[in-house]
Amino acid sequence: MKIAYQHILKNLKEKPSIDEISEKLFQLGHEHEIFGNVFHMEFTPNRGDCLSVLGLCRDLSVFYKTELNYDIYKGQLSPLKIDFINNAEKSCPHISFLKIEIGENIKSYNKDLESYFSEMDIKKNNFFTDISNYVSYEIGHPTHCYDASKINSSIYIEKRKDTGIFKTLLDTELKLTGPNLVFYTEDEIINLAGIVGSKSTACSETTNSVLVECAYFNPEEIIGKSVKYDIQSEAAYKFERGVDPLSQEQVLRRFLKIVSEHTDILSVSYFSKNYSAYKYPSVDNNLREINKILGINLSVNEFEHYLESLNFKIDDKNITPPSYRSDIYSCNDIAEEIARIIGYDNIPRKEFQLPKKALSKKYNSEENIKNLLIDNGFYEVINNPFVPKSKSELMIKVDNPLDSNREYLRLDLKDSLVNNLLYNERRQQDSIKLFEISDIYLQIEGIQKKRILGIIASGRVGKNYEDFSKKININYLEKIFESVNLNIKSDIINISRDNLDTKLKTPIIYTELEFDEDSLNLRKYNQLNKPSTLFKRYVPISEYPSSSRDLSFAIKDFNQLKELERQLFNFEHELLKDLYIFDYYKNEDVQEIKIGFRFVIQSSKRTITDDDVANVMNDIIKLALKLNGITIPGLKI
Amino acid sequence: MPSSKDINLPELVFEYGTNHPINIMKDSIMNLLLSFGFELAEGPEIETEKFNFDMLNIKKTHPARQMHDTFYLNSKSHLLRTHTSPVQIRGMLEKKPPMAFISGGKVYRKDDDSTHLPMFHQVEGIYVNEDVSFTELKDLIYKIIHSLFGEEIELRFRPSYFPFTEPSAEVDILSEDGKWLEILGCGIVNPQVIINCNIDPKRYRGLAFGLGIERIAMLKYGVNDIREFYKSNLDFLSQFK
């Protein structure tokens, strides 16, 4: 909700800067951003009372002297003869109507109204609707204006079911399904209560007789309706969060006052009915408990002063919040009020200490198997569980999926991991080793849970010169598990590429294992690679293709091998993404070492050209050939 | 193939893999909390409305309970938990105070855009004892945030609203570019929740806190787009060794 700085200032005797007010609003828990001179507020859902200039200033009155008295119409209001039948007294326990007939001439809007439209950057509508919107902004209680000349019968309010098409004043058509609280006449529905009125009874520029309705709706009747019918309704937003059940007369008198400032009032009449008496909630006056909750030592005087500044009434036994504070029920609520006024950041800290217990670390088979896989070059992935169409009756269906491709919960990890593998193949990865550990849920006599490990791999075993030419196969994975005396051979399968979106032919191996004390249980494993405990800063990934080049060096002076390695691994170029030794051969007969390096070249900003690659490679070649006894067979200079 | 006695052999570099960065972060936070003396509690990802909402004082009309916010299953008989708080409820029902435990794992909300995912991770903790107060909660939160972001980090507490805590707070840290970033939610456990778990609210109070792992991981690693974590891109994953 937007609230202009100047409209707040109007109610404060002091004139704090916009930044000072901003700081106080944060202290009170009212999150916001400032654009120009307007606060864009994000109130928590329990603070419906703050959704207006008046509401916000009431909260700020704990810091600033305020004058919150709006000019209202103070004259007598004659009784309105209206045939109103309330068939939903629990949903609408308080309601008032004001009927006004005006003269033909309407003056230009006064300073307050003009300032509202300009500061809020909203379009004017018609006289009565504009005043309704302004009063809602100012006081927080929405009203609804009917063109009185268009209502010629009794008005009812009732919860009615499946009432069909409803034409709104926004020129939209809603199909009203399920139970909805509606106002209706003998002829038609005239208002989806608290959300939006009908086109047929809406006010226009020519309306000179208006029936203004001001009601308190039980928030539970309104919640979810604007989302259900996809309507942006500020009224619904306020009613959902709760408006002041006792403010109707003040709101309508304010409405009338503004009307009177702009035109002649020919007649005015008023109807109000409370179908149940409002009962003020009461909380025990228990300062000791509140001090204990907060961990502070507030005096009685401070305590009472803080609460009185929020218009709470206090006696020896009870604390009574004002009618607009529907969120106060308990000592904890009062404690929060006190904490807000003191400022959460001004409440001291007290040492938090739990009794120390001896840590008896139980072996963790899952962690041991993860470490085994990580030591062998596998990367952990996490996938969400939503999958399309049911493959099995054991699958659990999502009642309200995001879309038809995410309608069920997966029963296995295979499809997710295959997708992960293909994604990486498309990104030119030629050695892919992934695993995922997840709970899966099955529909068997209720819902059963299983803890599952899925492993998928394809391509080269590794990028070093021993593994570069070896291809991942079933035997490879089997041996990894054999090294820790686990036999999973029968569980490993080859996945056919026939139905996959890929042209590659390299085998894909896959296994899925359930964590189970009998079959998959690794009690002990000494991790080879201890992961870093430092959190490294992520370097954004290039979305441009990479290119790789291989260079084979012949070395006669064996002592130069280490120097070549050192020089090349220390070589830096912004386009050199990776390098590794993929081949090594020592020919004892001719006393020569041949060593192959692969260089991967990629730009983070653009697609690299042949010239880019050539420039990087030329620098590398120059560097290497400076070393004595090193040649590059086949190199044409 | 090289001979085993070849002293000239170049270094044989084996490429290790790694845990997923979100699990690295989750485990790091959970280990920190375990070191404080919290115990570990676990619970299912598929829950009922009773444990996910009712017991936590989240009323039937709360927006979180609408079909557009929560994934319901099997004709609404179950749901995918929207937070790890049901584990706290189960823990409080099983144990007797004093108790202090943490839970962590996947949670689900019906959201899918550039800043929200339908699945994400949380870590939550609860401590129930006599005379638990907001001042202790503040100290605990300072300890957690200082451990994660260093002693120099500036933080602020803001009043907030959660149905299961009262008073409730959100905690922000001041980023390097001068912006306040929301980092966790916490509060004094609402006495109604304590009553729901058959604990005497006149004798015991609780403090609770919850952190979104992705949010913290994004800050710690400098990842700007939450979706990067779940593309399973090896160029991405290999950076977190």
Interface residues (C-beta under 8 A of the other chain):
Chain A: F26 Q27 L28 G29 E31 T44 P45 N46 R47 P219 E220 I223 G224 V227 K292 I293 L294 G295 I296 S330 C331 N332 D333 A335 E336 A339 R340 Y344 D345 I347 P348 R349 K350 E351 F352 Q353 L354 P355 K356 K357 L359 K370 L373 I374 D375 N376 G377 F378 Y379 E380 V381 I382 N383 N384 P385 F386 I396 K397 V398 D399 N400 P401 L402 R406 L409 N420 Y423 N424 R427 Q429 S431 I432 K433 L434 D439 Y441 Q443 I447 K449 G462 K463 N464 Y465 E466 L528 N529 P531 S532 T533 F535 K536 R537 Y538 V539 I541 S542 F558 L561 K562 E565 Y580 I581 Y584 Y585 K586 I593 I595
Chain B: M1 P2 S3 D6 N8 L9 P10 E11 L12 V13 F14 E15 Y16 G17 T18 N19 H20 I22 N23 I24 M25 S28 L34 F36 G37 F38 E39 P44 E45 I46 K60 T61 H62 P63 Q66 M67 H68 F71 Y72 L73 N74 S75 K76 H78 L80 P98 A100 K110 D112 L117 P118 M119 Y127 D131 S133 F134 T135 E136 L137 K138 D139 L140 Y142 K143 R156 F157 R158 P159 S160 Y161 E166 P167 S168 A169 I188 N190 P191 Q192 R205 K220 Y221 G222 V223 E228 F229 Y230 K231 S232 N233 L234 D235 F236 L237 S238 Q239 F240 K241
